[in-house]
Amino acid sequence: RRAGPAAPQVKATPTPVAIVETDGVQTPAIEREHVWRVYEAVAPQWHGTRYKAWPRVAAFCQEHCLGGAVVADVGCGNGKMAPAA
């Protein structure tokens, strides 16, 4: 089978992104519109259902985190695990 001529390389031109600045933080406007707006809408109800550490997480922290330990609760949340550590 013979290979035909190589397809021409097309260089994409970057599209300018609108930026919104809030409290000194720059965020793409599309993120502000479609992501932040959703989080702001669901946050009050979500927070009200997350008021204490999960029992298994609390037990893990009590067993493995000695007094004065530095613990990073990395992820999305409202800090409900902090008292367990």
Residue frames relative to the residue before (quaternion, step in Angstrom):
aa qw qx qy qz dx dy dz
R 1.0000 0.0000 0.0000 0.0000 0.00 0.00 0.00
R 0.3214 -0.7593 0.5393 0.1710 3.54 -0.82 0.96
A 0.3766 -0.6995 0.5600 0.2349 3.50 -1.04 0.84
G 0.3810 -0.7192 0.5353 0.2261 3.54 -0.94 0.88
P 0.7196 -0.3997 0.3046 0.4792 3.56 -1.25 -0.09
A 0.5619 -0.6090 0.4440 0.3410 3.55 -1.10 0.72
A 0.5173 -0.6313 0.4792 0.3229 3.53 -1.06 0.77
P 0.5134 -0.6443 0.4538 0.3397 3.60 -0.94 0.76
Q 0.4325 -0.6835 0.5263 0.2622 3.55 -1.05 0.79
V 0.1503 -0.7781 0.6066 0.0635 3.56 -0.79 1.04
K 0.2391 -0.7717 0.5747 0.1304 3.54 -0.76 1.05
A 0.3486 -0.7365 0.5423 0.2049 3.53 -0.76 1.03
T 0.3105 -0.7237 0.5858 0.1916 3.51 -1.03 0.82
P 0.4445 -0.7005 0.4780 0.2884 3.61 -0.68 1.01
T 0.3555 -0.7139 0.5646 0.2128 3.52 -1.03 0.86
P 0.4755 -0.6613 0.4824 0.3223 3.59 -0.84 0.87
V 0.2535 -0.7661 0.5774 0.1241 3.56 -1.01 0.84
A 0.3940 -0.7002 0.5445 0.2407 3.55 -0.86 1.00
I 0.1779 -0.7923 0.5804 0.0607 3.56 -0.92 0.98
V 0.1757 -0.7459 0.6352 0.0963 3.55 -1.07 0.85
E 0.1709 -0.7821 0.5902 0.1039 3.59 -0.88 0.87
T 0.0183 0.7800 -0.6221 0.0649 3.54 -0.83 1.10
D 0.8402 -0.0784 0.0098 0.5365 3.57 -0.65 1.12
G 0.7293 -0.4514 0.2338 0.4579 3.57 0.96 0.87
V 0.6167 0.5145 -0.3494 0.4826 3.59 1.29 0.05
Q 0.2439 -0.7781 0.5646 0.1277 3.55 -0.79 1.04
T 0.0094 -0.7998 0.5966 -0.0654 3.54 -0.82 1.11
P 0.5153 -0.6094 0.4811 0.3627 3.62 -0.98 0.68
A 0.5539 -0.6478 0.4141 0.3194 3.58 -0.88 0.96
I 0.6284 0.5436 -0.3462 0.4356 3.60 1.01 -0.73
E 0.6315 0.5079 -0.3324 0.4825 3.61 1.08 -0.68
R 0.6371 0.5312 -0.3232 0.4555 3.55 0.94 -0.90
E 0.7062 0.4779 -0.2653 0.4501 3.56 0.90 -0.93
H 0.8204 0.3122 -0.1352 0.4595 3.58 0.75 -1.02
V 0.7241 0.3871 -0.2532 0.5116 3.62 1.11 -0.45
W 0.7073 0.4595 -0.2832 0.4565 3.57 0.62 -1.09
R 0.6388 0.5451 -0.3422 0.4216 3.58 0.92 -0.88
V 0.6495 0.5063 -0.3190 0.4690 3.60 0.98 -0.79
Y 0.6664 0.5001 -0.3077 0.4595 3.60 0.88 -0.94
E 0.6509 0.5101 -0.3224 0.4607 3.58 0.94 -0.82
A 0.6602 0.5182 -0.3101 0.4466 3.59 1.02 -0.74
V 0.7664 0.3731 -0.2075 0.4799 3.62 0.92 -0.83
A 0.4743 0.7287 -0.4183 0.2627 3.60 1.18 -0.40
P 0.6781 0.4916 -0.3457 0.4232 3.68 0.69 -0.85
Q 0.6818 0.4644 -0.2997 0.4793 3.60 0.87 -0.87
W 0.6437 0.5351 -0.3209 0.4430 3.59 0.93 -0.90
H 0.6647 0.5117 -0.3035 0.4519 3.58 0.87 -0.96
G 0.6617 0.5371 -0.3040 0.4258 3.58 0.99 -0.83
T 0.7016 0.4402 -0.2729 0.4894 3.59 1.17 -0.39
R 0.7039 0.3873 -0.2493 0.5407 3.58 1.30 -0.06
Y 0.1766 0.8401 -0.4831 0.1724 3.54 0.27 1.27
K 0.7910 0.1662 -0.1291 0.5745 3.63 1.17 -0.10
A 0.6193 -0.5483 0.4129 0.3812 3.54 -1.26 0.44
W 0.5181 -0.5973 0.4996 0.3539 3.54 -1.15 0.58
P 0.5922 -0.6247 0.3690 0.3505 3.62 -0.87 0.88
R 0.6770 0.4841 -0.3140 0.4569 3.64 0.88 -0.82
V 0.6342 0.5053 -0.3361 0.4790 3.59 1.06 -0.69
A 0.6398 0.5206 -0.3251 0.4624 3.58 0.94 -0.85
A 0.6586 0.5019 -0.3125 0.4654 3.61 0.92 -0.87
F 0.6306 0.5245 -0.3326 0.4655 3.60 0.99 -0.80
C 0.6737 0.4967 -0.2996 0.4578 3.58 0.86 -0.94
Q 0.6634 0.5058 -0.3129 0.4540 3.58 0.93 -0.85
E 0.6907 0.4750 -0.2757 0.4704 3.58 1.07 -0.70
H 0.8203 0.3115 -0.1158 0.4654 3.59 0.89 -0.92
C 0.7056 0.4287 -0.2673 0.4969 3.61 1.15 -0.36
L 0.2227 -0.7977 0.5504 0.1055 3.53 -0.25 1.28
G 0.6878 -0.4679 0.3429 0.4363 3.59 -1.21 0.36
G 0.8045 0.2532 -0.2065 0.4961 3.55 -0.90 0.93
A 0.4401 0.6951 -0.4626 0.3304 3.60 1.27 0.01
V 0.3452 -0.6936 0.5901 0.2271 3.54 -1.18 0.62
V 0.0359 -0.8024 0.5947 -0.0348 3.55 -0.69 1.13
A 0.1762 -0.7696 0.6058 0.0983 3.56 -0.93 0.91
D 0.1558 -0.7511 0.6377 0.0697 3.55 -0.66 1.15
V 0.0021 0.8412 -0.5373 0.0611 3.54 0.21 1.33
G 0.5604 0.5705 -0.4522 0.3949 3.52 -0.68 1.08
C 0.6299 -0.4974 0.4105 0.4328 3.51 -1.24 -0.34
G 0.3943 0.7178 -0.5075 0.2677 3.53 -0.79 0.90
N 0.5046 -0.6569 0.4839 0.2822 3.50 -1.35 0.04
G 0.6242 -0.5839 0.3308 0.4000 3.59 1.21 0.37
K 0.3293 0.7858 -0.4809 0.2070 3.59 1.19 0.27
M 0.6431 0.5306 -0.3262 0.4455 3.58 1.18 -0.45
A 0.4897 0.7098 -0.4153 0.2895 3.60 1.17 -0.48
P 0.6719 0.4917 -0.3411 0.4363 3.67 0.76 -0.78
A 0.6152 0.5570 -0.3517 0.4330 3.61 1.11 -0.61
A 0.6680 0.4702 -0.3042 0.4900 3.57 1.06 -0.69
